[in-house]
Amino acid sequence: MNSQQNIIVTGVAGFIGSCMVQFLNEQGFENIYIVDDFEVEKKRKNWENKKFIKAIERYNLFNWLDKEKPSVSCVIHLGARTDTTEFNYEVHRELNYNYSILLWKYCVSNNIPFIYASSAATYGAGDFGYDDNHEIIEKLQPLNPYGVSKNEFDKWAIKHPNQPPYWAGLKFFNVYGPNEYHKARMASVIWHSFNQIKNEGVVKLFKSHRPDFEDGKQLRDFIYVKDVVKVIYWMFQSMLKNEWNINKNGLYNLGTGNARTFDDLVKATFAGLNLSPNIQYIDMPEDIRDKYQYFTEANMQKLYDAGYHNEFYSLEKGVEDYVKNYLIGLKNY
């Protein structure tokens, strides 16, 4: 066990946070302070069997830190309000902006590296491309309050005069994988597809409401959660070993760099179940029609230049692992 390195991970009852703790456990890290709203019963199986020092309710965290003054070697902030259909900005501002600022300032005051989740939702319709350079951040126009809140914190972090010794904000693209069952409408298309196949034998995808995209040919950069946690772990290790440097601090895309269609995604889900594809196209709900991204693809060069060289799961391999090893047996990671 890595006994000298205590880590704070937020959002541990959620999808990516729970996978992050599992991956840390697999690498021998058990000295973890896990943070979230642990009263949500349906998320309990995401975290209760993980190995950690203490579970801390998210709104008690800063009082606890002031009182206990623990030794912390890194903060991995994955907690967020991620519902893109929640249009009350204040809901997103509280968790995604204000809470992130408090964590940032804690890391500054205590000289602690800080890794946090941003989002590809910050890019909006992609009018300025999908490059993670800092010059375009002020121009970006996210399509929903969730994306706005993430972009506002990114802008704040870049401009703030006081920064953690090392830090990275990760713009997650379309992440899928185990432990997302609780996300309901916000779960990945793979999760929804699996359940539709199981219940109805058919998958319903949104029609295109743009003439330049055929139905099912909308493109997204889908990334398997196991790749996401590997990248975060690599950053964490680089920062602990002082292999990171302040010139690497900043925002990073986290996708595969290879956009694929929703048709491809659904066909891979059917393949994971050894079934032939059966797809129907339905009208997109009007409440998201003008806020829908038709194309996303991460420019990954900045991460590669920073020194990350592991290969990412292909869509087919990632979906196969997710379907066969988790969804079929309703297993958690």
N, C-alpha and C positions, 0 to 999 in steps of 0.2 A: 504494500500500500504506500502511496505517496504521502507520507505523514506530515511533511513540512509545508504543504501548499494547500491552504484553505481557499475555496472558491465559493463565490456567491453566484447562483444561477436563478434568474427570475423566470416566471411563466412555466414553472415545472409541472403544474397540473394540466397544461395545454399540450399541444401537438409537438412542436419542435423542441420545446423546453424539456419535455419528458424523454424524448429521444436523445437529447444532449446529455442528460444525466446518466442514462443507460450506457451511452458510449463512453463517458468518463469512467463509470464503474468498470467497464470492460478493459479500460487502460490502467486500472488499479487505483483510480481516484475515488475515495469514499469520504474525504474531508470536505463535504459540500454543504453549504447552507442553502436550502431550497426555499424559494419565496413564491407565493401565489395566494389566491383566494381558495383556501383548502376546504371551504364549506360546500363547494359545489360537488354534490355526491356522485353525479354521473362521471366525473373526472377521476374519481378516487383510484381506479385501477391503473391510471397513468403513472402514479407516483408512489403508492403505498409500499410496493415491493422493491423500490430502489434503495440503494445504500447511501446514507447521508448522516450528517451530524445532528441537524436540527431543521425542522420545518417552521418557517416564520410567515405569519400573515402579512400580506404586502403592505397594509397600512400601518402595521406595527414595526416595520423594518427599521425606520430611521430612529425611532425611540430606542429600539433594541441595540442598534449600532452605537448610539451615544452612551448607553448604559454599560454595555458589555465590552465595547472597544476590542473586537476580535482582530486577530492577525488575518489579513486577507491578501492573497497574492493576485487575484483577478476577479473582475465582475463581468459575467456574461448575461446581458440583459435581453431576454427573449420574451418577456411579458408585454402584452399589448392588447388593446381593443382592436380586433381585426375585422369586424363586420363591415363590409363595404356597402351594405344596404342600410346601415344606421346613419341617417343624415343630420343628426343633431351634433354639430361640431364640438360642443362643450364636452360631450361624452368621450370623444377621441382626444381632445386637448388635455383632459385631466390625466389620462394614463399614458398617452403616447408622447406628450410634450412635457407637461409639468413634472410628472414622475421621473421621466428620463433626465431632466435637468437636475433634479435632486441627486440622482445616482451619479451623474457626471461630476457634480460638485464634491460629492463624497470621495470620488476617485482622485480628483485634483488635490483635495486637502490631505489625502493619505498616500499620495504617490502610487496609485494602483492602476494597472492597465485596465482598459474598458473596451469591451466588444459588445455592440448592440445591433438589434434588428431594425433595419430600415425596410424599404419595400420598393419593388418595381412599379407599384401604384403611383409613386412620385413622378413617373415619366408621363402620366396622362395618356393622351392619344399617340404619343411618340413623335410629336411635331419637331422635336429637337433631337430625335434619335434616342439611342439607349447606351450612350457613353457615360461612364462614371467619372467624368472629369468635373472639377469643381466650378468651372467657368459657367456651366449652363444651369446650375442649381437655382439661381434667382429667376431664371426665365421659365422654369417648368410650371405647367398648369395641370395639376392632378384633377381627375374627373370626379372625385368624391371626397368627403370630409376625412376619411381614413388616410387617403393619399396625401391630402393637405397637411394633416397633423404630422405625418412622417417627414414630409419635406420641410416643414417649419422647424422641426428639430434638427434635421440635417443642416439647414442654413444657420441655425443658432450655433451648432457645434463647430462648424467651419470658421465662423467669425469670432468665436469667443476667445478672448485674450489668454485665459487660463485653461490649459488643457492637461489631461492625464499624460503621464510619461509616454505611454503607447496607447493608441486607440484605433478602432476600425468600426465603421458603420456599414452593415451588409445589406445591400438592396436585393432582398429575396425575390426571385421570380416565382413561377408557379410550382410550389413545393407540394409533393404528395408523399404518402407513405403511412405506415402504421401509427396508431394512437390519435388519429384525426376523427374518429367515430362521433365525437361529441359536437363537432362543428356544424352539424345540420346543413343548412343551405350553403354554408361557406366551405364545406368539405370538398375535396378534389373531385373532378369529373370521374376519376377512376373509382372512387368510393361509391359515388352515385350510380355509375354504370354497373358495377358489381351487384349492387342491390336491385337495380332494375332488371338485370338479367336473371337474378335468382327469383324475383317475384313475378316478372312478366315475360321474360324471354326476349325482350327487346330493349334497346337503349334509345332514349329520346334526346336529341341534340337540338340546340337552338338553330333556327334558320338564320341565314345571313340577311341583314337589312341594309346591306350595301351592295351596289352593283358590281364592285370590283372583287368581291369574295363570293365563291359558291358556298352553298349550304355545307357545313361540316368542314370547310377548308379554312376557317379562322385559325390563325397560327399563334402559338404560345411557346415560350421556353419553359418546358417542364423539367424540374430537377427533383431527383429522389432525395428524401430526407437524410438517407445515410451518407450522401455526398455532402449535404449541408453541414452535418455535424463533424464530418472529417475536416472540412475547411476551417470551421471554428476551432477545432482542436489543434490544427496545425498553427493557426494564428496564436492561440493561447500558449502553445509550447515555444514558438518563436519569440514571443514577448517575455516569457519567463527566463529563457536562455540568453536574453539580450541580443538575439539574432535579428530582431526587428529594430528599426531605427525611426527617428521622428520624421524622416523623409517619406516613410511608408504610411504614416498616419493619414487617415482620411476615409473616403467612401469607396466601397468596392461592390461591383455587381456580383451576384451569386446566382447564376443560371448555368446552363451547359454551353451556351453560345450557339445552340442549334435549335431553331424554331421548328416545331412539328404541328401537324393539324390535329384538331379534335377527332377527326375520322381515324387518324393513325392511333391515337390514344385508345379509342374505343375498340378498334380492331385488336390491339395488343391485349386489352382486357378479355375479350372473347377468346383470344388465343391462349391466355393463361388458364382458361376454363375448358380448353380443348373443344370450343364451339365455333361454328361459323358465324360471321357477323350478321346482325339484324338491327339496322339503324333506321329510325324515323326522325323527321325534322319537324320541330314545332316552333311557333312564334315565340320570340324572346319577350319576357315581361316588359311592359312599357316603362316601369320604374327604373330599369337599368339600361334601356335601349340607347339612350344618348350618352351613357357613361361607360360604355363597353369598349374594351380594348380588342381590336381585331388582329393586332400583330404585336408581339413582344419578342425580342431576341437580345440577350445580354452580350455586350462586347466584353469579353473576358480577359483581354490583353493585360489590363492593369494587375489582376491577380497573378497571372503568369509571370509578369515582370517582377512582382514582389517575391517570387520564388516557389509558387505552388505548382507542382507538376504531376499530381496524381490524375489518373484517367477518371472521367465521370461515367456513371452508368448510362448506357444507351436507353432510350425510351422503352424499347422492347425488353431489355434485361431488367430494368427497374420495375416495370409493371409486372413482369413474370414473378419476380421475387416477392413483391407486395401481395399479389393475388394468391400465389401458391403457398407461401410461407406464413401469411398473416390473415388475409381476408377469409380464405376458405375455412380455416379453423378458428376464426374470430380471435386470433391471438394478438397480444400486445407486444411491442418491442421493449 
